[in-house]
Amino acid sequence: MVGRVIRNSPELGVPVSSRGHRNLPSPAAHLVATSHEIDREVDLVMDEPMEPVVKQMKLIGTKVLVSLGEPFNTYSLKSVDDAKVVAKQLWDSYVDEVNFDGIDFRIENGSALYYEYLAQPLKDYATKNNKEIILSAFPGCVYPDEYLARAINAWNLTVHDKTKLFLGIPVTKDIPGFILFDRLIDTVIPHISDETQD
């Protein structure tokens, strides 16, 4: 089943976690879930715990990711050390404590610097705790992506023998990034296949 994402509610304002770090999504979130079993949205209020909702989603086989970013606020990482602190707080607050399956990077604002340094510590925490973690990115339609290009390119420099790469594409013409199926098969898939052979 396709992974689901818990994201900041745009109307909630500045993303600040219960741990107080300015870069993390707030504990209030907006859960969007669509699967064979359910097709609904769940609003979580600021003081409502996320654990029961995450647990419910997992019971029906859904992967649940917390989304870092969104286009609604300005956010950035200040240094490599800041990226490591954010990685630790994401792990502690969401993956370890609430049992999210991973982190979705939807970086559309602020500085593009240091996001490539978030992934490795998260992978290290997963290995140390004998747990899998899903890391996904939501790059813009323009390639290379203004905010995630460095992070995506860093993937090519890491050891990734057990890594799975999933390509998410819009399914309707009204969504930016839509591509006809034939063109996808003829142009995009061969490029991805060539990259995975290296």
GUVOKOL-643305 format. One record per atom (N, C-alpha, C): x, y, z. Coordinates in steps of 0.05 Angstrom, whole numbers, plus 5000, padded with zeros to 4 digits. Example, Ala and Ser with C-alpha at 12.3 -4.5 7.8 and 13.67 -1.06 7.14 Angstrom:
REM GUVOKOL-643305
526448865156524649105156526449345156525749555142527349795143525850015157
//
This chain:
REM GUVOKOL-643305
501749775000500050005000501850255000500950454986502550704984502650835011504950955017505351095042503551335045502751395069501051625075502751835090501852075091503452285102501752445122502852495145501652685164503152945160501753155155503053415148502053635166503553855166502654085181499954185169498254275186495954415176496754705169496354785144497255055136496055275154493755235164492455445179493555465208495355285216496355285243498755475247499955565226502155755229504855635232506555755248509355685250509755395259511355235245511754965253513754945276512654885300514354855324513454595337515354415343514654165355514154185385513153965396512753955425515453965439517653915424520353925435521554205432520154385419520954665418522854735396523554565378525454635357523954775334524954995325523555165305523255025279524754815273524654695246522754465243521654365265520054125264517154185261515654005247512754035245511454045273509354195275508054215301506553945307505953905333504453655339501653665328500653895321498053905307498653835278497053665268497553575241494953525226495253485200492953435183493553165170491952965175492452705165490752665140492052595118490552545093491052245087488952095085489351815080487351715059488451585039486751455019487951185014486250985016487150715011484650555002484950295000482650134992480650125015481550145039479750125062478550395070479950615067478850865076479451085056477751285056478151515039477051755055478751865072477852085089480152245098479552475111481552645123480952665153483052665169482752685197484252935207482853105221484253345233484953275261487453325268488353285295488653565308487453605331487753865344490353865360491254105369493854135381494353945405492253905422492753745445491853455442491053375418490353095414492752935406493252705419495652545413495452415385497652405372497752285345497951985346498851865368499451585369497051405361494551465372492351295364491651305334491951535322491451555293493551405277496051435285498251295271497850995275497150905299496650615304494350515287492250665285489950585269490650555239492250745229493150725201494850485197496650425216498450195213496849935214494749925229493149675231491949595204491549795186490449725160492649715139495149705148497449665130498449915117497850145128498750395116501350495129503250585113505650705123505050995128506051095151505351375159508051535162508151755147510551925147509852195157511652315172511252595180512652765159511352975150512453145128513753385140516253425133517853655142517753865120516754095126516754305106514054415100513254415075510754535065511354815055509654925038510155185026509255425043508255375067506755585081508455755100510855655108512455805127515355815117516955995128519756005121521255845142523055675134524555495152527155445139529155365155531755305143533455165164535555045155537654935172539955125172541255175194543355375196546155255192546454985196549054865194548854565193551054425190551154135191550254045219551254175239550454105267547454145271546354355260543454405262541954175249542854085226541553865212541653615230543853565243544053335261542153355285541953595296540053645318537153585309536453695286533753655275533353355270535253215259535052925254534452785280535952845301535552715327532752775338531853025335529153095345526952965328527352945302525452805285525252515294527552395298527652105306526152075333527052235353525852205380522952265380522052485368519352575370517352425353518152335330516252215311516751925305519151845298519651565291519651395316521151475336521351305360518951335378518151575385515951615404513151555393512651655369509951625358509751395339512051285331512151045313511451105284512151345275511951405246513851225231513251165206514950995190517251145177517051415176519151565164518551855162520251995146520152285143519952345113518052525107517752625080518852915079520752965062521953235060520553385038518953575046517453745027518554035031520854075021522254335026521654515002520154725008519254914987519855204994521355245015521755515025524355545039525255785044527655835059530155755044532255685059534855615047534855315038536355255017536754985008539054845021540454975039542954875050542454665072544054465073544454275095542354055097540354045079538353835080539653565074541753555058543153305052544253175077544653325099545753225123543653115143541153125135538953015152538652705149539052615125538452335119540252135133542852185132544751985143544351935173544052145190543552095218540951935223538951995207536451845210536851545203538351495182538951215175540651085197542451235208544151135230542451055255540551225262538751165284537150915279536250885254534650655247536350395250538850405239540650175241541150115271541850315286542450275315540150155330537650225322535250125336533949885322535449775302534449545286531649595276531249825263528649915253529050025225527049985208527050105182525950385183526850555165525750825163525450895134523251015127522651105100523351405098525051475079525551755074524551825046522852025044521852095018522252395014522052474989522452754983520252834963519453084965517353194948518653424932520253354912521553574897519453714879520053954872518354104853518653984825517054094807517053994780519554084764520654304772523054394758525454224767527054134748529353974755531854114746533954144762534054044790532354214808531254094829529654234848531254444863530154684866531554904879532354834908530654694922531154644951532254374957531654174941532353894947534553784929535553934909537553824891539953714905541053854924543453764939542853514955540553504967539753264983539353024964538053064942537552844923540252754911541952934904544552864893546252714913545952784939547452644960546752344961544352274953543451994952545351834934546151954912547951814893550751764905551451914925554151884937554251694961551951594969551851414992551651124983552250955002551950664997548950604999547850504978544950464978544150194967545549974975544949714964542249604973541249704996538649605006536449825002537050034988535250254984533250194962530750264967528750244946527950534938527850574913527050844903524250824890522450974901519750984891519251254877518051244854517451484839514451534841513751764853510951834855510252034834508151994819507452174797504452244799503752484791500952564791499352394771496952334777495352164760493252324743493052584748491152734732492652974719491553064697492853274681492853544696491053584715490853844728493053884749494553674756496653704776499353744762500853944771503553994759505253744761506653684740508453454739507153214726504653234718503353014704504852944679505052684673506352594649504652364637504452354611502952144598504351874603502851664606503951404613506051314592505451344566507351264545509951414548509851674553512251834556513851754581512351684602513651594627515251334621514051154607515350894601517650934582517351114563519451154543521851324552521251514570523451704576524351694606522551684624523251704653524351434663522851224658523550954669526250864659526950894633529650814624531850974639531351234644533351394658533751294686531651234700531851124727533250854727532450684707533750424705536750444700537550634683540450674678541850764704540650934719541851034744542150804764540250614766540450404785542450194778543350184753545349994744548150064754548550314760551250404768552050294795
//
